[in-house]
Amino acid sequence: MATQRKVQKSARLARGALDRETVVAAALEIADRDGLSGVTMARVAEALGGSPMSLYRHLSDKQELLDAVADLAVSEVPAIAKDGRPWRVRLEEFALESRKCALRHPALIEILLQTWVRGPHTEAVGLDMIVLLQEAGFEKESAIRGFMALRNHIIGAMAWEVSRFRGGSEAFARGVSDNFVHADTPADSPFRDLLEVVPEDPETQYLFGIQRLLDGFETELRRIRRRSGPKK
């Protein structure tokens, strides 16, 4: 797991002390505290005791800064293990670690919803998923589609959780129920059962979705194996 550098917060940085890594770490700290809307070149420069123009020696514009902020957050997700365990066990583990990262850095989800993030850690995560699926027996096209399906599910699920239930899991089931059940909801509507069915822990519901998605992956993998026939 990557270790973030401690952001220097002196009244004025010594000339030449500012570097790209320090700027990005400061921006991530602001995003964690104030949300993505709080991340501006001026705010980051102020946090570092410098001027906005000094940041442009390290980053061309705000978009590059946001890409770097997202990539730094993603770097905290442990790489998918290469330890021989079943492929879906390792993907479930990766999905849970991704959720933890999103809860630590909710601005990451905001950035991912707004733009395609470019960065070495983000790229490595995608490639690791594709390689793992190919090693499991998926054809290249299926592995790529599988990566996109899992990525989109994680981002979508976390966007909902981060925006609605960041305060904790105690009110999760009640919040889900209140979202669907109103005074005019029919008494026999399945929505009336949400409070009894939806778990109080949002991680449990998140993992349910991941597991059902991977069940579908396994069905696809069996189809591929049947089509390929027995190995000679």
N, C-alpha and C positions, 0 to 999 in steps of 0.2 A: 504494500500500500504506500502510495506517495505521501511524503511529509511536506506540508505546506511551510513555506518560509514565514517567519514572524515579520510582519510588516513594520518597517521603521517609521516612527511617528514623531520625529524631532521637528522643531520649528522650521528648520531648513536643512535639507540634505546637502552634504558636501558635494562639490562639483565632481561629477563623474561617478557618484555613488549610486545613482539610479540606473536600474537595468530592467529588461523586459520582464523577468521573473518577478521582481518586486512589484512592478506596476500591476501585473495580472493578479498576484496574490492580494494586493490592496483592493482591487476591483471586486474580487470574489468575496472578500470580507464585507464590503459595503453591500453587495447583493444579498448576502445572508442576513444582514441586519436590517436593511431598508427596502429590500425588493429590487427587482430589475430596474424599475423606474428611477431608483436612486443612483444608478451607475451612469455618471457622465464624466467626460474627460476632466471637467473642472473639479468635480467632487473627488475624483481619484487623486488629482494633482494636489488638492488641498490636504487630503489625508497624508500625503507623502511630504508635505512642506515644499512643494515645487510649484511650477507654473504649468498650465495646460500645454503650452508649446513644448515643454521639455518632454512630454509623453510622446510626441510625434517623432522623436528620434528612435523610438522603439516599436511603435505601432502606427500604421498608416492612417487608421480612422477608427471610429467607434465599433464598426462591424468586426474588424480584426480583433479588437479588444474583447468583444462578446464571444467570438469564436474561441479565443484563448481562455477566457473565463470558464466556458463550458468544458473545454478540453481538460483544464486543470481539475475541475470537479470530477469528470469521468475518470481521471487518473487514480482516484481513490477507490474505484471498483477493482477488486482483485482480479487478475487475469483468470480466465477459465482454466481450471486445473487440468493438467496433462498427466493423470495418475491412473488411467486404465479403468476407472469406475464407469458404469453405464452412462451413455451420452446424455440421457434425459435427467439423470441425477445431477450431473454437472451443470446443465442448463437451468434447472430449478434453483440450484445454489447461486448461479450467476444472477438470476432474476431477483432473488431475495436481496443480494448484495446491491443490485441496482436500485431497489426500493429504498434501502437504507441511505444510499447516496442522495437520492432525490429528496428524502426527508431532511437530510442535513443541509442540502443546497437547493431549495425549491426554485430559485431563479434558473437553475439548469433546465427545468421543464419549460419555463417561459421561453428560454432561448431556443430550445429544440422545437417548440411549436411555431416559432416565428421564422426560422431559417434552417438551412442545411449547415450543420456545424462541420468545419474542417479542422483537423488537428491530428497529431500522431496517435494520441491515446484513443480518440474516438474511432479512428480508422482501424487501430489494432483490435478493438472490441468487435467490430463488425467482421473483420477477417477471421478472428478466432472462432466466432459462431459458425461462419460458413465452412471453415476447415473441419470443425468438430462434426458438423452434419455430414460432410462428405466422407469423413472417416467412418461414420456410423453406417454408411451405405447409400446415402442420398445422392442422386445425380446432381451435377453442378447447378442446373436450373432450379431443381427442387430445393437445394441447399440455400440458394440465393433468395428464393421466395420465402423459405422458412425463416431465414434471418430477418427479412422485412416484416413478416407477420409477427414474429416475437417482439421485434423492436417497436412496432406500432402499438401492440397490445400493452407493453410496458409503459410507453409514453402516455397513451390514452388513459390507462388505469391510474397512473401517478398524477396526471393533470387533474383528474377528478378528486383524488384523495388530497393532494396538496392544496387545492383551491377551497375545499370544503371542510376537511377534517384534520387540519394541521394541529389543532389544539389538543389532540389526544383521541384515544379510541373509545372512551367511555360513552360518548353520544353517537357513535357510528351507526349502530342499528336504528336508533331512533331517528337520526338524521335522514337515513335512506328511506325509512317508512314515511316520514313527513314530506319527503320530496314527491311521493307518488299518491299518498292517501289524503283525500280532502273530504269535506263535509258531503259532497255529492258523489263520492266514490261508492258504487253499488256494494251492498253488503256481501254479495257472493264473489266479488272481484278477487282474483289471486293477490292483488296488491295488499289486501287486508291481512295477508299472512306474512308479509315481509318482516315484520317485527319479530315473529317467532322463528323465521327461517334464516335471516341474515345474521351472521355471527357478530358478536360485539367487537371482535378484534378485526380491524381492516386488513391486517396481514393475512388472516385466514381466508377472507374473501378474495384477496389478490391472488393467493396461491391456488385457490380453486380455479380461477380463470387460467392461470399458467398451466396447471395440470391438465385441464380439458383441452387446451391448445396443443399440448405435447401428446395427448392421446390421439389427436388428429394427425400429428406428425408420424406417430407409430403406425397408424392405418396406412398412410401414404408410403411408409417404408416397406410394409408388407406387400403393398401393391407393386412396388418397384422390384422387390425380390421375386415375386411370382412371375412378373413379366420377363425377368432376366433368366428364369429357369434355374435348375440345380447346377451347382458348380461342377465342372468336370475335373 
